[in-house]
Each structure stands twice: as C-alpha cells, then as structure tokens.
C-alpha cells in the first residue's frame, strides 16, 4: 500500500540522516504531492511520523 511505502521511505531517509519534505517524497515515488500530503496527515494522526515546520516547509521525522 502507499501508506506503507511512504512510511518506509521516510524511515529509511531518517536513518541516513536526511530529513525529507513532501517534495522529496514526490521525486522518489510515483505519487502526486497532493496524495502524499494526505498520506502524511494519516500517518501523523496514527502517531507514526511527526511534521516539523521549518520556515515554509514541513520536515518529516519518524516517531518510533
């Protein structure tokens, strides 16, 4: 599923020391930024990832 794909990608990037944004996920997957933002909100509601606002962008971090 797309939720698992995006969560695993954020987790993998965090382990490499990269703090991804929605644009980063857009370039690395086949999904649109609008769809990715919905998935990110779902993952945030479940408590799996956290959005941290830096300037105008949101950086994604894995909580657990």
PDB file with SEQRES, HELIX, SHEET and CRYST1 records, atoms N, CA, C and O in Angstrom:
SEQRES   1 A   64  UNK UNK UNK UNK UNK UNK UNK UNK UNK UNK UNK UNK UNK          
SEQRES   2 A   64  UNK UNK UNK UNK UNK UNK UNK UNK UNK UNK UNK UNK UNK          
SEQRES   3 A   64  UNK UNK UNK UNK UNK UNK UNK UNK UNK UNK UNK UNK UNK          
SEQRES   4 A   64  UNK UNK UNK UNK UNK UNK UNK UNK UNK UNK UNK UNK UNK          
SEQRES   5 A   64  UNK UNK UNK UNK UNK UNK UNK UNK UNK UNK UNK UNK              
HELIX    1 AA1 UNK A    2  UNK A   15  1                                  14    
HELIX    2 AA2 UNK A   22  UNK A   28  1                                   7    
HELIX    3 AA3 UNK A   33  UNK A   46  1                                  14    
SHEET    1 AA1 2 UNK A  49  UNK A  54  0                                        
SHEET    2 AA1 2 UNK A  57  UNK A  62 -1                                        
CRYST1    1.000    1.000    1.000  90.00  90.00  90.00 P 1           1          
ATOM      1  N   UNK A   1       0.836  -1.200   0.000  1.00  0.00           N  
ATOM      2  CA  UNK A   1       0.000   0.000   0.000  1.00  0.00           C  
ATOM      3  C   UNK A   1       0.871   1.251   0.000  1.00  0.00           C  
ATOM      4  O   UNK A   1       2.051   1.210   0.350  1.00  0.00           O  
ATOM      5  N   UNK A   2       0.278   2.329  -0.390  1.00  0.00           N  
ATOM      6  CA  UNK A   2       1.006   3.605  -0.463  1.00  0.00           C  
ATOM      7  C   UNK A   2       1.412   4.102   0.924  1.00  0.00           C  
ATOM      8  O   UNK A   2       2.460   4.729   1.079  1.00  0.00           O  
ATOM      9  N   UNK A   3       0.585   3.825   1.927  1.00  0.00           N  
ATOM     10  CA  UNK A   3       0.906   4.284   3.288  1.00  0.00           C  
ATOM     11  C   UNK A   3       2.192   3.623   3.769  1.00  0.00           C  
ATOM     12  O   UNK A   3       3.077   4.285   4.312  1.00  0.00           O  
ATOM     13  N   UNK A   4       2.286   2.316   3.564  1.00  0.00           N  
ATOM     14  CA  UNK A   4       3.493   1.596   3.974  1.00  0.00           C  
ATOM     15  C   UNK A   4       4.711   2.067   3.190  1.00  0.00           C  
ATOM     16  O   UNK A   4       5.798   2.215   3.749  1.00  0.00           O  
ATOM     17  N   UNK A   5       4.527   2.301   1.894  1.00  0.00           N  
ATOM     18  CA  UNK A   5       5.621   2.739   1.034  1.00  0.00           C  
ATOM     19  C   UNK A   5       6.180   4.082   1.499  1.00  0.00           C  
ATOM     20  O   UNK A   5       7.395   4.257   1.587  1.00  0.00           O  
ATOM     21  N   UNK A   6       5.304   5.014   1.791  1.00  0.00           N  
ATOM     22  CA  UNK A   6       5.746   6.347   2.199  1.00  0.00           C  
ATOM     23  C   UNK A   6       6.352   6.314   3.596  1.00  0.00           C  
ATOM     24  O   UNK A   6       7.359   6.976   3.846  1.00  0.00           O  
ATOM     25  N   UNK A   7       5.749   5.547   4.515  1.00  0.00           N  
ATOM     26  CA  UNK A   7       6.305   5.439   5.867  1.00  0.00           C  
ATOM     27  C   UNK A   7       7.708   4.831   5.829  1.00  0.00           C  
ATOM     28  O   UNK A   7       8.622   5.326   6.488  1.00  0.00           O  
ATOM     29  N   UNK A   8       7.871   3.764   5.060  1.00  0.00           N  
ATOM     30  CA  UNK A   8       9.183   3.114   4.971  1.00  0.00           C  
ATOM     31  C   UNK A   8      10.220   4.029   4.332  1.00  0.00           C  
ATOM     32  O   UNK A   8      11.385   4.015   4.728  1.00  0.00           O  
ATOM     33  N   UNK A   9       9.807   4.822   3.350  1.00  0.00           N  
ATOM     34  CA  UNK A   9      10.727   5.757   2.711  1.00  0.00           C  
ATOM     35  C   UNK A   9      11.173   6.852   3.683  1.00  0.00           C  
ATOM     36  O   UNK A   9      12.353   7.200   3.727  1.00  0.00           O  
ATOM     37  N   UNK A  10      10.232   7.395   4.461  1.00  0.00           N  
ATOM     38  CA  UNK A  10      10.588   8.408   5.466  1.00  0.00           C  
ATOM     39  C   UNK A  10      11.518   7.809   6.508  1.00  0.00           C  
ATOM     40  O   UNK A  10      12.486   8.449   6.919  1.00  0.00           O  
ATOM     41  N   UNK A  11      11.232   6.587   6.939  1.00  0.00           N  
ATOM     42  CA  UNK A  11      12.063   5.915   7.944  1.00  0.00           C  
ATOM     43  C   UNK A  11      13.476   5.674   7.413  1.00  0.00           C  
ATOM     44  O   UNK A  11      14.460   5.901   8.117  1.00  0.00           O  
ATOM     45  N   UNK A  12      13.565   5.215   6.175  1.00  0.00           N  
ATOM     46  CA  UNK A  12      14.867   4.948   5.552  1.00  0.00           C  
ATOM     47  C   UNK A  12      15.685   6.235   5.401  1.00  0.00           C  
ATOM     48  O   UNK A  12      16.884   6.244   5.678  1.00  0.00           O  
ATOM     49  N   UNK A  13      15.049   7.304   4.968  1.00  0.00           N  
ATOM     50  CA  UNK A  13      15.744   8.579   4.798  1.00  0.00           C  
ATOM     51  C   UNK A  13      16.200   9.148   6.138  1.00  0.00           C  
ATOM     52  O   UNK A  13      17.281   9.730   6.234  1.00  0.00           O  
ATOM     53  N   UNK A  14      15.365   8.979   7.184  1.00  0.00           N  
ATOM     54  CA  UNK A  14      15.755   9.448   8.515  1.00  0.00           C  
ATOM     55  C   UNK A  14      16.970   8.685   9.039  1.00  0.00           C  
ATOM     56  O   UNK A  14      17.832   9.268   9.698  1.00  0.00           O  
ATOM     57  N   UNK A  15      17.042   7.398   8.752  1.00  0.00           N  
ATOM     58  CA  UNK A  15      18.194   6.602   9.187  1.00  0.00           C  
ATOM     59  C   UNK A  15      19.473   7.044   8.482  1.00  0.00           C  
ATOM     60  O   UNK A  15      20.565   6.911   9.035  1.00  0.00           O  
ATOM     61  N   UNK A  16      19.343   7.571   7.259  1.00  0.00           N  
ATOM     62  CA  UNK A  16      20.500   8.064   6.511  1.00  0.00           C  
ATOM     63  C   UNK A  16      20.866   9.492   6.920  1.00  0.00           C  
ATOM     64  O   UNK A  16      21.867  10.034   6.451  1.00  0.00           O  
ATOM     65  N   UNK A  17      20.061  10.100   7.789  1.00  0.00           N  
ATOM     66  CA  UNK A  17      20.333  11.461   8.224  1.00  0.00           C  
ATOM     67  C   UNK A  17      19.682  12.524   7.362  1.00  0.00           C  
ATOM     68  O   UNK A  17      19.986  13.709   7.502  1.00  0.00           O  
ATOM     69  N   UNK A  18      18.786  12.114   6.470  1.00  0.00           N  
ATOM     70  CA  UNK A  18      18.092  13.056   5.594  1.00  0.00           C  
ATOM     71  C   UNK A  18      16.714  13.325   6.179  1.00  0.00           C  
ATOM     72  O   UNK A  18      15.992  12.393   6.531  1.00  0.00           O  
ATOM     73  N   UNK A  19      16.351  14.597   6.283  1.00  0.00           N  
ATOM     74  CA  UNK A  19      15.023  14.971   6.759  1.00  0.00           C  
ATOM     75  C   UNK A  19      14.168  15.322   5.541  1.00  0.00           C  
ATOM     76  O   UNK A  19      14.280  16.431   5.018  1.00  0.00           O  
ATOM     77  N   UNK A  20      13.317  14.401   5.077  1.00  0.00           N  
ATOM     78  CA  UNK A  20      12.593  14.619   3.830  1.00  0.00           C  
ATOM     79  C   UNK A  20      11.427  15.601   3.969  1.00  0.00           C  
ATOM     80  O   UNK A  20      10.853  15.753   5.047  1.00  0.00           O  
ATOM     81  N   UNK A  21      11.092  16.256   2.870  1.00  0.00           N  
ATOM     82  CA  UNK A  21       9.883  17.064   2.762  1.00  0.00           C  
ATOM     83  C   UNK A  21       8.938  16.336   1.809  1.00  0.00           C  
ATOM     84  O   UNK A  21       9.274  15.278   1.276  1.00  0.00           O  
ATOM     85  N   UNK A  22       7.758  16.909   1.600  1.00  0.00           N  
ATOM     86  CA  UNK A  22       6.804  16.280   0.683  1.00  0.00           C  
ATOM     87  C   UNK A  22       7.373  16.260  -0.735  1.00  0.00           C  
ATOM     88  O   UNK A  22       7.142  15.307  -1.479  1.00  0.00           O  
ATOM     89  N   UNK A  23       8.119  17.308  -1.119  1.00  0.00           N  
ATOM     90  CA  UNK A  23       8.738  17.318  -2.447  1.00  0.00           C  
ATOM     91  C   UNK A  23       9.756  16.196  -2.607  1.00  0.00           C  
ATOM     92  O   UNK A  23       9.840  15.591  -3.676  1.00  0.00           O  
ATOM     93  N   UNK A  24      10.525  15.909  -1.569  1.00  0.00           N  
ATOM     94  CA  UNK A  24      11.491  14.805  -1.624  1.00  0.00           C  
ATOM     95  C   UNK A  24      10.769  13.486  -1.889  1.00  0.00           C  
ATOM     96  O   UNK A  24      11.213  12.681  -2.708  1.00  0.00           O  
ATOM     97  N   UNK A  25       9.648  13.271  -1.189  1.00  0.00           N  
ATOM     98  CA  UNK A  25       8.880  12.035  -1.381  1.00  0.00           C  
ATOM     99  C   UNK A  25       8.260  11.994  -2.779  1.00  0.00           C  
ATOM    100  O   UNK A  25       8.144  10.925  -3.378  1.00  0.00           O  
ATOM    101  N   UNK A  26       7.863  13.155  -3.294  1.00  0.00           N  
ATOM    102  CA  UNK A  26       7.290  13.230  -4.641  1.00  0.00           C  
ATOM    103  C   UNK A  26       8.301  12.779  -5.683  1.00  0.00           C  
ATOM    104  O   UNK A  26       7.952  12.050  -6.611  1.00  0.00           O  
ATOM    105  N   UNK A  27       9.560  13.208  -5.535  1.00  0.00           N  
ATOM    106  CA  UNK A  27      10.586  12.829  -6.507  1.00  0.00           C  
ATOM    107  C   UNK A  27      10.998  11.369  -6.380  1.00  0.00           C  
ATOM    108  O   UNK A  27      11.486  10.785  -7.347  1.00  0.00           O  
ATOM    109  N   UNK A  28      10.816  10.775  -5.221  1.00  0.00           N  
ATOM    110  CA  UNK A  28      11.255   9.397  -5.021  1.00  0.00           C  
ATOM    111  C   UNK A  28      10.146   8.365  -5.199  1.00  0.00           C  
ATOM    112  O   UNK A  28      10.423   7.166  -5.230  1.00  0.00           O  
ATOM    113  N   UNK A  29       8.891   8.813  -5.318  1.00  0.00           N  
ATOM    114  CA  UNK A  29       7.775   7.890  -5.559  1.00  0.00           C  
ATOM    115  C   UNK A  29       7.018   8.335  -6.796  1.00  0.00           C  
ATOM    116  O   UNK A  29       7.350   9.355  -7.401  1.00  0.00           O  
ATOM    117  N   UNK A  30       6.011   7.580  -7.170  1.00  0.00           N  
ATOM    118  CA  UNK A  30       5.213   7.906  -8.345  1.00  0.00           C  
ATOM    119  C   UNK A  30       3.951   8.689  -7.986  1.00  0.00           C  
ATOM    120  O   UNK A  30       3.147   8.998  -8.866  1.00  0.00           O  
ATOM    121  N   UNK A  31       3.769   9.012  -6.707  1.00  0.00           N  
ATOM    122  CA  UNK A  31       2.543   9.660  -6.258  1.00  0.00           C  
ATOM    123  C   UNK A  31       2.628  11.185  -6.370  1.00  0.00           C  
ATOM    124  O   UNK A  31       3.715  11.763  -6.388  1.00  0.00           O  
ATOM    125  N   UNK A  32       1.462  11.817  -6.445  1.00  0.00           N  
ATOM    126  CA  UNK A  32       1.418  13.276  -6.547  1.00  0.00           C  
ATOM    127  C   UNK A  32       1.630  13.896  -5.150  1.00  0.00           C  
ATOM    128  O   UNK A  32       1.371  13.249  -4.135  1.00  0.00           O  
ATOM    129  N   UNK A  33       2.100  15.147  -5.111  1.00  0.00           N  
ATOM    130  CA  UNK A  33       2.306  15.814  -3.816  1.00  0.00           C  
ATOM    131  C   UNK A  33       1.010  15.928  -3.014  1.00  0.00           C  
ATOM    132  O   UNK A  33       1.033  15.823  -1.788  1.00  0.00           O  
ATOM    133  N   UNK A  34      -0.118  16.142  -3.690  1.00  0.00           N  
ATOM    134  CA  UNK A  34      -1.406  16.244  -3.009  1.00  0.00           C  
ATOM    135  C   UNK A  34      -1.737  14.925  -2.303  1.00  0.00           C  
ATOM    136  O   UNK A  34      -2.162  14.926  -1.147  1.00  0.00           O  
ATOM    137  N   UNK A  35      -1.540  13.801  -3.001  1.00  0.00           N  
ATOM    138  CA  UNK A  35      -1.794  12.484  -2.423  1.00  0.00           C  
ATOM    139  C   UNK A  35      -0.837  12.205  -1.271  1.00  0.00           C  
ATOM    140  O   UNK A  35      -1.245  11.674  -0.238  1.00  0.00           O  
ATOM    141  N   UNK A  36       0.433  12.562  -1.443  1.00  0.00           N  
ATOM    142  CA  UNK A  36       1.429  12.340  -0.393  1.00  0.00           C  
ATOM    143  C   UNK A  36       1.077  13.134   0.859  1.00  0.00           C  
ATOM    144  O   UNK A  36       1.243  12.635   1.972  1.00  0.00           O  
ATOM    145  N   UNK A  37       0.593  14.362   0.694  1.00  0.00           N  
ATOM    146  CA  UNK A  37       0.240  15.165   1.863  1.00  0.00           C  
ATOM    147  C   UNK A  37      -0.911  14.528   2.635  1.00  0.00           C  
ATOM    148  O   UNK A  37      -0.947  14.609   3.862  1.00  0.00           O  
ATOM    149  N   UNK A  38      -1.850  13.897   1.935  1.00  0.00           N  
ATOM    150  CA  UNK A  38      -2.932  13.188   2.622  1.00  0.00           C  
ATOM    151  C   UNK A  38      -2.401  11.986   3.399  1.00  0.00           C  
ATOM    152  O   UNK A  38      -2.811  11.748   4.535  1.00  0.00           O  
ATOM    153  N   UNK A  39      -1.495  11.233   2.792  1.00  0.00           N  
ATOM    154  CA  UNK A  39      -0.904  10.079   3.455  1.00  0.00           C  
ATOM    155  C   UNK A  39      -0.112  10.525   4.686  1.00  0.00           C  
ATOM    156  O   UNK A  39      -0.164   9.874   5.730  1.00  0.00           O  
ATOM    157  N   UNK A  40       0.622  11.640   4.562  1.00  0.00           N  
ATOM    158  CA  UNK A  40       1.407  12.157   5.679  1.00  0.00           C  
ATOM    159  C   UNK A  40       0.487  12.536   6.831  1.00  0.00           C  
ATOM    160  O   UNK A  40       0.814  12.274   7.988  1.00  0.00           O  
ATOM    161  N   UNK A  41      -0.660  13.149   6.538  1.00  0.00           N  
ATOM    162  CA  UNK A  41      -1.606  13.507   7.597  1.00  0.00           C  
ATOM    163  C   UNK A  41      -2.187  12.267   8.271  1.00  0.00           C  
ATOM    164  O   UNK A  41      -2.412  12.269   9.482  1.00  0.00           O  
ATOM    165  N   UNK A  42      -2.431  11.214   7.502  1.00  0.00           N  
ATOM    166  CA  UNK A  42      -2.924   9.958   8.078  1.00  0.00           C  
ATOM    167  C   UNK A  42      -1.869   9.363   9.013  1.00  0.00           C  
ATOM    168  O   UNK A  42      -2.188   8.950  10.128  1.00  0.00           O  
ATOM    169  N   UNK A  43      -0.614   9.320   8.560  1.00  0.00           N  
ATOM    170  CA  UNK A  43       0.470   8.776   9.382  1.00  0.00           C  
ATOM    171  C   UNK A  43       0.683   9.623  10.632  1.00  0.00           C  
ATOM    172  O   UNK A  43       1.008   9.098  11.697  1.00  0.00           O  
ATOM    173  N   UNK A  44       0.499  10.926  10.498  1.00  0.00           N  
ATOM    174  CA  UNK A  44       0.653  11.804  11.655  1.00  0.00           C  
ATOM    175  C   UNK A  44      -0.473  11.563  12.661  1.00  0.00           C  
ATOM    176  O   UNK A  44      -0.236  11.584  13.869  1.00  0.00           O  
ATOM    177  N   UNK A  45      -1.678  11.338  12.181  1.00  0.00           N  
ATOM    178  CA  UNK A  45      -2.808  11.062  13.065  1.00  0.00           C  
ATOM    179  C   UNK A  45      -2.622   9.743  13.812  1.00  0.00           C  
ATOM    180  O   UNK A  45      -3.046   9.611  14.960  1.00  0.00           O  
ATOM    181  N   UNK A  46      -1.987   8.769  13.160  1.00  0.00           N  
ATOM    182  CA  UNK A  46      -1.705   7.487  13.812  1.00  0.00           C  
ATOM    183  C   UNK A  46      -0.547   7.585  14.789  1.00  0.00           C  
ATOM    184  O   UNK A  46      -0.339   6.675  15.591  1.00  0.00           O  
ATOM    185  N   UNK A  47       0.205   8.665  14.735  1.00  0.00           N  
ATOM    186  CA  UNK A  47       1.334   8.847  15.642  1.00  0.00           C  
ATOM    187  C   UNK A  47       2.616   8.196  15.162  1.00  0.00           C  
ATOM    188  O   UNK A  47       3.529   7.981  15.960  1.00  0.00           O  
ATOM    189  N   UNK A  48       2.710   7.878  13.881  1.00  0.00           N  
ATOM    190  CA  UNK A  48       3.904   7.215  13.356  1.00  0.00           C  
ATOM    191  C   UNK A  48       4.985   8.196  12.936  1.00  0.00           C  
ATOM    192  O   UNK A  48       6.173   7.917  13.101  1.00  0.00           O  
ATOM    193  N   UNK A  49       4.586   9.347  12.392  1.00  0.00           N  
ATOM    194  CA  UNK A  49       5.561  10.355  11.997  1.00  0.00           C  
ATOM    195  C   UNK A  49       5.152  11.706  12.573  1.00  0.00           C  
ATOM    196  O   UNK A  49       4.032  11.885  13.051  1.00  0.00           O  
ATOM    197  N   UNK A  50       6.083  12.644  12.516  1.00  0.00           N  
ATOM    198  CA  UNK A  50       5.836  13.986  13.034  1.00  0.00           C  
ATOM    199  C   UNK A  50       6.248  14.989  11.961  1.00  0.00           C  
ATOM    200  O   UNK A  50       7.282  14.833  11.310  1.00  0.00           O  
ATOM    201  N   UNK A  51       5.415  16.027  11.787  1.00  0.00           N  
ATOM    202  CA  UNK A  51       5.758  17.106  10.866  1.00  0.00           C  
ATOM    203  C   UNK A  51       6.334  18.255  11.686  1.00  0.00           C  
ATOM    204  O   UNK A  51       5.707  18.717  12.639  1.00  0.00           O  
ATOM    205  N   UNK A  52       7.514  18.712  11.319  1.00  0.00           N  
ATOM    206  CA  UNK A  52       8.163  19.825  11.997  1.00  0.00           C  
ATOM    207  C   UNK A  52       8.262  20.960  10.997  1.00  0.00           C  
ATOM    208  O   UNK A  52       8.843  20.802   9.923  1.00  0.00           O  
ATOM    209  N   UNK A  53       7.694  22.105  11.347  1.00  0.00           N  
ATOM    210  CA  UNK A  53       7.708  23.237  10.424  1.00  0.00           C  
ATOM    211  C   UNK A  53       9.005  24.016  10.553  1.00  0.00           C  
ATOM    212  O   UNK A  53       9.374  24.458  11.641  1.00  0.00           O  
ATOM    213  N   UNK A  54       9.694  24.178   9.429  1.00  0.00           N  
ATOM    214  CA  UNK A  54      10.909  24.984   9.375  1.00  0.00           C  
ATOM    215  C   UNK A  54      10.722  25.968   8.227  1.00  0.00           C  
ATOM    216  O   UNK A  54      10.769  25.583   7.059  1.00  0.00           O  
ATOM    217  N   UNK A  55      10.514  27.226   8.559  1.00  0.00           N  
ATOM    218  CA  UNK A  55      10.227  28.215   7.532  1.00  0.00           C  
ATOM    219  C   UNK A  55       8.883  27.932   6.897  1.00  0.00           C  
ATOM    220  O   UNK A  55       7.862  27.892   7.584  1.00  0.00           O  
ATOM    221  N   UNK A  56       8.878  27.734   5.588  1.00  0.00           N  
ATOM    222  CA  UNK A  56       7.639  27.438   4.879  1.00  0.00           C  
ATOM    223  C   UNK A  56       7.447  25.946   4.648  1.00  0.00           C  
ATOM    224  O   UNK A  56       6.388  25.528   4.180  1.00  0.00           O  
ATOM    225  N   UNK A  57       8.450  25.139   4.966  1.00  0.00           N  
ATOM    226  CA  UNK A  57       8.393  23.716   4.670  1.00  0.00           C  
ATOM    227  C   UNK A  57       8.142  22.891   5.931  1.00  0.00           C  
ATOM    228  O   UNK A  57       8.430  23.325   7.047  1.00  0.00           O  
ATOM    229  N   UNK A  58       7.600  21.696   5.727  1.00  0.00           N  
ATOM    230  CA  UNK A  58       7.444  20.725   6.796  1.00  0.00           C  
ATOM    231  C   UNK A  58       8.460  19.616   6.590  1.00  0.00           C  
ATOM    232  O   UNK A  58       8.519  19.008   5.522  1.00  0.00           O  
ATOM    233  N   UNK A  59       9.257  19.355   7.612  1.00  0.00           N  
ATOM    234  CA  UNK A  59      10.212  18.257   7.577  1.00  0.00           C  
ATOM    235  C   UNK A  59       9.578  17.076   8.299  1.00  0.00           C  
ATOM    236  O   UNK A  59       8.947  17.251   9.341  1.00  0.00           O  
ATOM    237  N   UNK A  60       9.741  15.883   7.757  1.00  0.00           N  
ATOM    238  CA  UNK A  60       9.103  14.689   8.305  1.00  0.00           C  
ATOM    239  C   UNK A  60      10.099  13.866   9.101  1.00  0.00           C  
ATOM    240  O   UNK A  60      11.217  13.617   8.651  1.00  0.00           O  
ATOM    241  N   UNK A  61       9.681  13.445  10.292  1.00  0.00           N  
ATOM    242  CA  UNK A  61      10.519  12.605  11.155  1.00  0.00           C  
ATOM    243  C   UNK A  61       9.701  11.424  11.636  1.00  0.00           C  
ATOM    244  O   UNK A  61       8.500  11.546  11.877  1.00  0.00           O  
ATOM    245  N   UNK A  62      10.357  10.277  11.776  1.00  0.00           N  
ATOM    246  CA  UNK A  62       9.704   9.082  12.297  1.00  0.00           C  
ATOM    247  C   UNK A  62       9.709   9.156  13.814  1.00  0.00           C  
ATOM    248  O   UNK A  62      10.740   9.448  14.421  1.00  0.00           O  
ATOM    249  N   UNK A  63       8.557   8.892  14.434  1.00  0.00           N  
ATOM    250  CA  UNK A  63       8.447   8.953  15.886  1.00  0.00           C  
ATOM    251  C   UNK A  63       8.975   7.680  16.513  1.00  0.00           C  
ATOM    252  O   UNK A  63       9.750   7.735  17.468  1.00  0.00           O  
ATOM    253  N   UNK A  64       8.560   6.514  15.980  1.00  0.00           N  
ATOM    254  CA  UNK A  64       9.039   5.250  16.540  1.00  0.00           C  
ATOM    255  C   UNK A  64       9.705   4.402  15.496  1.00  0.00           C  
ATOM    256  O   UNK A  64      10.167   3.302  15.797  1.00  0.00           O  
TER     257      UNK A  64                                                      
END                                                                             
